[in-house]
């Protein structure tokens, strides 16, 4: 899976990460907790930026002689995703999906998804991001989504709108 786009759901105003199938045409929306959505919006870690809480995990894992290989959306139970951190040697640790995804984006880790989850909730990218009128194959929509290219607003404006959403949201909005 790869990140197609981070959006704010129109009706619920909740952040949603749209994940696309690596070698296919399906995508899966994953609702996020606002703090993790903000981490994802910041993007991959670099050595020049201010470290975030998620940035300490990988160095600790490596200091312990282990490798974090990927994150995986492992199941869907009663409409709620479960996720796992997948370490070398097959060790798995259950975590919240939003935590797993924010870690994957910050560290550039592969994102896996159980096939049965993708089969159950995967939607055609063209249904979620309709193709251009001249592009009946939907290739332009996939390219746009994969590069986060032309959106309704410039990225800086999208980021500002997302930050305003984060500033205004309260825990009661998620109950």
Backbone as CSV, one residue per row, in Angstrom:
resi,resn,N_x,N_y,N_z,CA_x,CA_y,CA_z,C_x,C_y,C_z
1,UNK,0.862,-1.173,0.000,0.000,0.000,0.000,0.905,1.231,0.000
2,UNK,0.362,2.320,-0.526,1.067,3.594,-0.476,0.056,4.701,-0.180
3,UNK,0.564,5.802,0.314,-0.303,6.917,0.670,-0.721,7.640,-0.595
4,UNK,-2.044,7.766,-0.770,-2.562,8.539,-1.889,-2.783,9.991,-1.479
5,UNK,-3.484,10.155,-0.354,-3.812,11.519,0.060,-4.325,11.516,1.489
6,UNK,-4.029,12.604,2.192,-4.589,12.861,3.510,-5.674,13.905,3.312
7,UNK,-6.895,13.563,3.728,-8.028,14.463,3.514,-8.810,14.614,4.816
8,UNK,-9.733,15.549,4.807,-10.670,15.698,5.914,-12.033,15.293,5.384
9,UNK,-12.654,14.304,6.028,-13.966,13.808,5.623,-14.978,14.941,5.697
10,UNK,-15.714,15.151,4.630,-16.608,16.304,4.531,-17.669,16.340,5.624
11,UNK,-18.340,15.220,5.874,-19.439,15.242,6.847,-18.956,15.189,8.292
12,UNK,-18.012,14.311,8.573,-17.598,14.119,9.964,-16.481,15.070,10.386
13,UNK,-15.793,15.661,9.402,-14.642,16.540,9.652,-13.489,15.782,10.309
14,UNK,-13.467,14.460,10.177,-12.379,13.647,10.702,-11.303,13.492,9.633
15,UNK,-10.034,13.440,10.050,-8.970,13.193,9.077,-9.019,11.752,8.575
16,UNK,-8.760,11.596,7.288,-8.789,10.286,6.642,-7.541,10.151,5.774
17,UNK,-6.847,9.034,5.933,-5.711,8.729,5.079,-6.193,7.760,4.019
18,UNK,-6.017,8.123,2.778,-6.421,7.278,1.670,-5.194,6.489,1.226
19,UNK,-5.254,5.163,1.400,-4.164,4.271,1.013,-4.499,3.600,-0.305
20,UNK,-3.527,3.534,-1.202,-3.727,2.899,-2.497,-2.971,1.595,-2.597
21,UNK,-3.552,0.663,-3.312,-2.932,-0.634,-3.551,-1.669,-0.425,-4.393
22,UNK,-0.562,-1.036,-3.990,0.718,-0.822,-4.670,0.676,-1.263,-6.136
23,UNK,0.134,-2.430,-6.408,0.103,-2.936,-7.778,-1.321,-3.209,-8.225
24,UNK,-2.222,-2.300,-7.896,-3.620,-2.504,-8.257,-4.341,-1.185,-8.357
25,UNK,-5.662,-1.264,-8.407,-6.445,-0.058,-8.603,-7.421,0.202,-7.460
26,UNK,-7.186,-0.466,-6.315,-8.077,-0.254,-5.176,-7.440,0.682,-4.155
27,UNK,-8.306,1.325,-3.387,-7.842,2.173,-2.301,-8.709,1.919,-1.073
28,UNK,-8.180,2.306,0.085,-8.857,2.076,1.356,-8.757,3.350,2.194
29,UNK,-9.893,3.863,2.656,-9.833,5.019,3.562,-9.634,4.545,5.003
30,UNK,-8.761,5.229,5.726,-8.521,4.912,7.131,-8.712,6.195,7.935
31,UNK,-9.724,6.208,8.792,-9.946,7.368,9.652,-8.848,7.401,10.704
32,UNK,-8.332,8.584,10.962,-7.205,8.755,11.873,-7.588,9.574,13.096
33,UNK,-6.785,9.440,14.116,-6.885,10.329,15.263,-6.161,11.619,14.866
34,UNK,-6.679,12.781,15.256,-6.078,14.051,14.815,-4.587,14.210,15.098
35,UNK,-4.067,13.822,16.272,-2.620,14.005,16.470,-1.776,13.216,15.467
36,UNK,-2.197,11.996,15.148,-1.445,11.190,14.193,-1.614,11.737,12.777
37,UNK,-2.781,12.277,12.482,-2.985,12.890,11.167,-2.045,14.078,10.991
38,UNK,-1.844,14.830,12.044,-0.920,15.966,11.943,0.508,15.483,11.716
39,UNK,0.896,14.390,12.364,2.229,13.821,12.140,2.365,13.403,10.679
40,UNK,1.348,12.764,10.140,1.375,12.333,8.741,1.457,13.548,7.822
41,UNK,0.744,14.616,8.166,0.776,15.830,7.354,2.171,16.455,7.341
42,UNK,2.913,16.317,8.434,4.283,16.840,8.491,5.163,16.084,7.499
43,UNK,4.911,14.790,7.344,5.629,13.996,6.357,6.832,13.279,6.916
44,UNK,7.670,12.748,6.011,8.822,11.953,6.435,9.780,12.732,7.337
45,UNK,10.404,11.983,8.229,11.378,12.569,9.156,12.618,12.993,8.383
46,UNK,13.172,14.111,8.790,14.470,14.519,8.283,15.335,14.920,9.472
47,UNK,16.617,14.980,9.258,17.532,15.266,10.363,17.523,16.733,10.775
48,UNK,16.921,17.593,9.961,16.941,19.028,10.242,15.725,19.488,11.035
49,UNK,14.606,18.775,10.926,13.379,19.198,11.594,13.380,18.859,13.074
50,UNK,12.419,19.410,13.762,12.244,19.117,15.177,11.728,17.689,15.321
51,UNK,12.394,16.867,16.124,11.940,15.479,16.289,10.553,15.411,16.934
52,UNK,9.773,14.453,16.482,8.458,14.186,17.048,8.539,12.931,17.913
53,UNK,7.519,12.695,18.687,7.492,11.535,19.574,7.738,10.240,18.798
54,UNK,7.138,10.105,17.610,7.291,8.889,16.813,8.737,8.659,16.392
55,UNK,9.533,9.725,16.357,10.899,9.626,15.854,11.835,8.869,16.793
56,UNK,11.434,8.635,18.022,12.313,7.954,18.972,12.205,6.429,18.863
57,UNK,11.106,5.927,18.328,10.873,4.484,18.333,11.894,3.700,17.504
58,UNK,12.122,4.110,16.278,13.027,3.351,15.416,14.454,3.295,15.969
59,UNK,15.033,4.402,16.439,16.367,4.298,17.039,16.406,3.379,18.268
60,UNK,15.363,3.362,19.066,15.313,2.466,20.228,15.281,1.008,19.761
61,UNK,14.447,0.721,18.780,14.342,-0.640,18.245,15.699,-1.084,17.706
62,UNK,16.358,-0.203,16.954,17.664,-0.548,16.384,18.720,-0.724,17.473
63,UNK,18.663,0.104,18.520,19.614,-0.020,19.629,19.454,-1.356,20.351
64,UNK,18.270,-1.916,20.296,18.005,-3.214,20.904,18.347,-4.370,19.960
65,UNK,18.911,-4.032,18.793,19.335,-5.062,17.851,18.231,-5.641,17.001
66,UNK,17.122,-4.944,16.896,15.983,-5.431,16.103,15.749,-4.505,14.915
67,UNK,14.905,-4.949,14.010,14.542,-4.158,12.838,13.033,-4.113,12.717
68,UNK,12.502,-2.932,12.545,11.077,-2.775,12.251,10.951,-2.832,10.739
69,UNK,10.307,-3.892,10.242,10.272,-4.133,8.802,9.126,-3.440,8.094
70,UNK,7.952,-3.386,8.736,6.797,-2.758,8.106,5.702,-2.577,9.136
71,UNK,4.662,-1.853,8.738,3.435,-1.812,9.523,2.369,-2.495,8.676
72,UNK,1.370,-3.053,9.342,0.337,-3.767,8.594,-1.034,-3.515,9.205
73,UNK,-1.983,-3.179,8.344,-3.387,-3.174,8.741,-3.784,-4.645,8.661
74,UNK,-3.989,-5.256,9.818,-4.079,-6.712,9.876,-5.485,-7.280,9.891
75,UNK,-6.465,-6.474,10.300,-7.818,-7.010,10.376,-8.827,-5.876,10.419
76,UNK,-10.075,-6.244,10.267,-11.198,-5.329,10.373,-12.246,-6.036,11.219
77,UNK,-12.481,-5.525,12.421,-13.404,-6.146,13.352,-14.485,-5.137,13.708
78,UNK,-15.729,-5.469,13.379,-16.860,-4.576,13.648,-16.619,-3.170,13.108
79,UNK,-16.064,-3.092,11.909,-15.839,-1.806,11.262,-14.633,-1.039,11.769
80,UNK,-13.805,-1.662,12.605,-12.631,-0.997,13.162,-11.381,-1.769,12.740
81,UNK,-10.415,-1.049,12.162,-9.165,-1.676,11.757,-8.321,-2.032,12.970
82,UNK,-7.532,-3.089,12.817,-6.467,-3.394,13.762,-5.162,-3.321,12.982
83,UNK,-4.083,-3.034,13.686,-2.794,-2.899,13.013,-1.701,-3.514,13.866
84,UNK,-0.589,-3.811,13.195,0.551,-4.397,13.882,1.842,-3.807,13.329
85,UNK,2.820,-3.666,14.219,4.185,-3.396,13.802,4.812,-4.760,13.556
86,UNK,5.486,-4.937,12.428,6.082,-6.216,12.061,7.601,-6.079,12.149
87,UNK,8.191,-6.841,13.073,9.623,-6.798,13.302,10.302,-7.990,12.640
88,UNK,11.633,-7.917,12.573,12.405,-9.041,12.066,12.102,-10.274,12.911
89,UNK,12.250,-11.433,12.307,11.982,-12.675,13.020,10.505,-12.977,13.170
90,UNK,9.640,-12.188,12.528,8.211,-12.451,12.577,7.491,-11.930,13.808
91,UNK,8.185,-11.224,14.685,7.545,-10.662,15.873,6.575,-9.564,15.454
92,UNK,5.390,-9.591,16.054,4.358,-8.595,15.746,3.871,-7.964,17.037
93,UNK,3.583,-6.676,16.962,3.085,-5.945,18.116,1.828,-5.187,17.702
94,UNK,0.716,-5.456,18.375,-0.544,-4.778,18.059,-0.460,-3.316,18.498
95,UNK,-0.860,-2.423,17.602,-0.895,-0.983,17.869,-2.131,-0.392,17.202
96,UNK,-2.448,0.844,17.545,-3.553,1.524,16.870,-3.160,1.804,15.420
97,UNK,-4.103,1.655,14.498,-3.782,1.907,13.090,-3.211,3.300,12.835
98,UNK,-3.750,4.312,13.491,-3.240,5.664,13.256,-1.798,5.796,13.731
99,UNK,-1.431,5.109,14.818,-0.044,5.130,15.281,0.863,4.412,14.285
100,UNK,0.425,3.255,13.813,1.216,2.498,12.844,1.439,3.310,11.574
101,UNK,0.386,3.937,11.073,0.498,4.689,9.826,1.350,5.941,9.993
102,UNK,1.227,6.618,11.127,2.061,7.809,11.329,3.533,7.404,11.412
103,UNK,3.815,6.284,12.045,5.187,5.784,12.119,5.695,5.408,10.724
104,UNK,4.876,4.748,9.947,5.271,4.348,8.592,5.604,5.561,7.733
105,UNK,4.776,6.594,7.802,5.026,7.792,6.998,6.293,8.499,7.468
106,UNK,6.453,8.655,8.781,7.631,9.354,9.316,8.924,8.620,8.959
107,UNK,8.907,7.296,9.015,10.122,6.501,8.832,10.267,5.902,7.444
108,UNK,9.275,6.106,6.580,9.351,5.546,5.235,9.242,4.038,5.213
109,UNK,8.485,3.476,6.157,8.307,2.030,6.237,7.233,1.550,5.268
110,UNK,7.358,0.338,4.779,6.291,-0.229,3.949,5.007,-0.376,4.756
111,UNK,3.888,-0.202,4.067,2.570,-0.360,4.677,1.913,-1.572,4.028
112,UNK,1.613,-2.571,4.846,0.941,-3.758,4.350,-0.523,-3.746,4.759
113,UNK,-1.298,-4.537,4.058,-2.708,-4.681,4.407,-3.106,-6.118,4.128
114,UNK,-3.747,-6.734,5.107,-4.224,-8.102,4.922,-5.152,-8.137,3.710
115,UNK,-4.979,-9.151,2.895,-5.762,-9.256,1.655,-7.259,-9.292,1.936
116,UNK,-7.675,-9.970,3.014,-9.113,-10.048,3.301,-9.673,-8.671,3.685
117,UNK,-8.853,-7.817,4.274,-9.310,-6.459,4.594,-9.466,-5.664,3.309
118,UNK,-8.476,-5.759,2.445,-8.534,-5.052,1.160,-9.725,-5.540,0.335
119,UNK,-9.983,-6.841,0.358,-11.131,-7.380,-0.374,-12.449,-6.867,0.194
120,UNK,-12.505,-6.697,1.524,-13.750,-6.290,2.162,-14.057,-4.805,1.979
121,UNK,-13.050,-3.951,2.091,-13.332,-2.510,2.083,-12.662,-1.742,0.958
122,UNK,-11.858,-2.419,0.146,-11.190,-1.725,-0.953,-12.195,-1.208,-1.970
123,UNK,-11.923,-0.018,-2.450,-12.774,0.617,-3.457,-11.901,0.997,-4.644
124,UNK,-12.474,1.018,-5.826,-11.719,1.439,-7.002,-11.289,2.892,-6.819
125,UNK,-10.019,3.168,-7.133,-9.509,4.531,-7.009,-10.389,5.486,-7.805
126,UNK,-10.839,5.064,-8.988,-11.662,5.931,-9.837,-12.997,6.281,-9.197
127,UNK,-13.508,5.416,-8.309,-14.756,5.721,-7.622,-14.554,6.783,-6.556
128,UNK,-13.356,6.803,-5.983,-13.053,7.751,-4.919,-12.476,9.044,-5.499
129,UNK,-11.610,8.907,-6.478,-10.988,10.039,-7.172,-11.312,9.883,-8.653
130,UNK,-12.478,10.380,-9.099,-12.911,10.150,-10.484,-11.877,10.615,-11.500
131,UNK,-11.800,9.893,-12.637,-10.848,10.285,-13.680,-11.270,11.581,-14.352
132,UNK,-10.309,12.190,-15.037,-10.607,13.380,-15.826,-11.546,12.987,-16.963
133,UNK,-12.319,13.932,-17.456,-13.254,13.663,-18.542,-12.584,13.083,-19.766
134,UNK,-11.369,13.539,-20.076,-10.648,13.054,-21.255,-9.915,11.748,-20.989
135,UNK,-9.825,11.357,-19.742,-9.056,10.172,-19.369,-10.005,9.088,-18.886
136,UNK,-10.491,8.279,-19.804,-11.465,7.251,-19.440,-10.841,6.071,-18.723
137,UNK,-9.506,5.945,-18.749,-8.849,4.824,-18.082,-8.655,5.074,-16.594
138,UNK,-8.688,6.330,-16.185,-8.467,6.664,-14.776,-7.010,6.807,-14.416
139,UNK,-6.102,6.677,-15.395,-4.670,6.779,-15.108,-4.310,8.154,-14.547
140,UNK,-4.942,9.188,-15.056,-4.640,10.541,-14.564,-5.055,10.695,-13.107
141,UNK,-6.193,10.121,-12.745,-6.651,10.213,-11.349,-5.677,9.487,-10.432
142,UNK,-5.197,8.320,-10.858,-4.237,7.593,-10.035,-2.926,8.356,-9.918
143,UNK,-2.467,8.925,-11.012,-1.225,9.697,-10.957,-1.393,10.926,-10.068
144,UNK,-2.530,11.586,-10.196,-2.812,12.759,-9.354,-2.803,12.365,-7.889
145,UNK,-3.462,11.256,-7.589,-3.550,10.818,-6.197,-2.187,10.392,-5.673
146,UNK,-1.452,9.644,-6.460,-0.161,9.131,-6.004,0.844,10.247,-5.762
147,UNK,0.725,11.329,-6.496,1.668,12.431,-6.321,1.060,13.559,-5.512
148,UNK,-0.172,13.381,-5.058,-0.910,14.442,-4.370,-0.942,15.668,-5.257
149,UNK,-0.883,15.443,-6.535,-0.869,16.537,-7.496,-2.236,17.083,-7.727
150,UNK,-2.428,17.954,-8.691,-3.402,19.029,-8.588,-4.614,18.704,-7.733
151,UNK,-4.735,19.391,-6.700,-5.880,19.269,-5.808,-6.687,20.539,-5.935
152,UNK,-7.765,20.615,-5.166,-8.610,21.798,-5.229,-7.889,23.049,-4.755
153,UNK,-6.905,22.882,-3.916,-6.172,24.013,-3.360,-4.689,23.659,-3.305
154,UNK,-3.824,24.681,-3.296,-2.388,24.392,-3.171,-2.095,23.686,-1.851
155,UNK,-1.012,22.891,-1.790,-0.703,22.145,-0.573,-0.615,23.023,0.678
156,UNK,-0.062,24.212,0.526,0.058,25.093,1.689,-1.322,25.447,2.245
157,UNK,-2.272,25.679,1.345,-3.632,26.004,1.780,-4.300,24.776,2.393
158,UNK,-4.093,23.596,1.804,-4.644,22.372,2.370,-4.102,22.149,3.774
159,UNK,-2.795,22.370,3.940,-2.178,22.199,5.258,-2.770,23.196,6.252
160,UNK,-2.946,24.442,5.829,-3.527,25.457,6.714,-4.950,25.070,7.112
161,UNK,-5.743,24.596,6.154,-7.106,24.169,6.453,-7.110,22.998,7.424
162,UNK,-6.163,22.070,7.237,-6.090,20.927,8.143,-5.708,21.378,9.546
163,UNK,-4.738,22.276,9.651,-4.331,22.770,10.974,-5.484,23.493,11.666
164,UNK,-6.263,24.261,10.894,-7.429,24.929,11.475,-8.431,23.904,11.991
165,UNK,-8.606,22.829,11.234,-9.491,21.758,11.672,-8.990,21.170,12.985
166,UNK,-7.692,20.883,13.061,-7.109,20.307,14.274,-7.304,21.256,15.460
167,UNK,-7.139,22.543,15.231,-7.294,23.524,16.313,-8.731,23.598,16.819
168,UNK,-9.678,23.333,15.933,-11.100,23.488,16.288,-11.739,22.217,16.806
169,UNK,-11.168,21.074,16.519,-11.801,19.812,16.878,-11.665,19.554,18.380
170,UNK,-12.674,18.885,18.924,-12.637,18.539,20.344,-12.947,17.055,20.497
171,UNK,-12.626,16.473,21.638,-12.914,15.040,21.838,-14.385,14.700,21.647
172,UNK,-15.272,15.613,21.965,-16.718,15.349,21.818,-17.105,15.134,20.365
173,UNK,-16.317,15.697,19.420,-16.618,15.520,18.016,-16.464,14.081,17.556
174,UNK,-15.767,13.251,18.351,-15.493,11.881,17.959,-16.314,10.865,18.731
175,UNK,-17.277,11.307,19.465,-18.112,10.388,20.245,-19.388,10.076,19.537
